[in-house]
């Protein structure tokens, strides 16, 4: 059986879906929430707060977040999580990929339950995003940024 991580982060997937950078960052957060099979309200709250508070994303209105959520959900349901990830990867520059990974880590930790699925998914996500391993390790370290 293929794990969620292997399915979502499959490098052989191609896609014709186009996401904006904000949609792509949201998609990475949503995929992280789904990595353990449960989407919890604390994770959703973290995603919304992150989008509202981050300097690069401050122009995102609550209405826009709703539309972004609808688009990300539609791609996830109609095309699948692997296509959603590939579209997000294609939409993000290196700085935005770091931002998306930071959101993924915060999302995974939001519910105070950093389970084995998330522990497996996040390092693989960092690698799939092409991030510096030291950056990934730094964020995942017990005393790293939260």
Rosetta blueprint (number, residue, H / E / L):
1 X L
2 X L
3 X L
4 X H
5 X H
6 X H
7 X H
8 X H
9 X L
10 X L
11 X L
12 X L
13 X L
14 X L
15 X L
16 X L
17 X L
18 X L
19 X L
20 X L
21 X H
22 X H
23 X H
24 X H
25 X H
26 X H
27 X H
28 X H
29 X H
30 X H
31 X H
32 X H
33 X H
34 X H
35 X L
36 X L
37 X L
38 X L
39 X L
40 X L
41 X H
42 X H
43 X H
44 X H
45 X H
46 X H
47 X H
48 X H
49 X H
50 X H
51 X H
52 X H
53 X H
54 X L
55 X H
56 X H
57 X H
58 X L
59 X L
60 X L
61 X L
62 X H
63 X H
64 X H
65 X H
66 X H
67 X H
68 X H
69 X H
70 X H
71 X H
72 X H
73 X H
74 X H
75 X H
76 X H
77 X H
78 X H
79 X L
80 X L
81 X H
82 X H
83 X H
84 X H
85 X H
86 X H
87 X H
88 X H
89 X H
90 X H
91 X H
92 X L
93 X L
94 X H
95 X H
96 X H
97 X H
98 X H
99 X H
100 X H
101 X H
102 X H
103 X H
104 X H
105 X H
106 X H
107 X H
108 X H
109 X H
110 X L
111 X L
112 X L
113 X L
114 X L
115 X L
116 X H
117 X H
118 X H
119 X H
120 X H
121 X H
122 X H
123 X H
124 X H
125 X H
126 X H
127 X H
128 X H
129 X L
130 X L
131 X L
132 X L
133 X H
134 X H
135 X H
136 X H
137 X H
138 X H
139 X H
140 X H
141 X L
142 X L
143 X L
144 X L
145 X L
146 X L
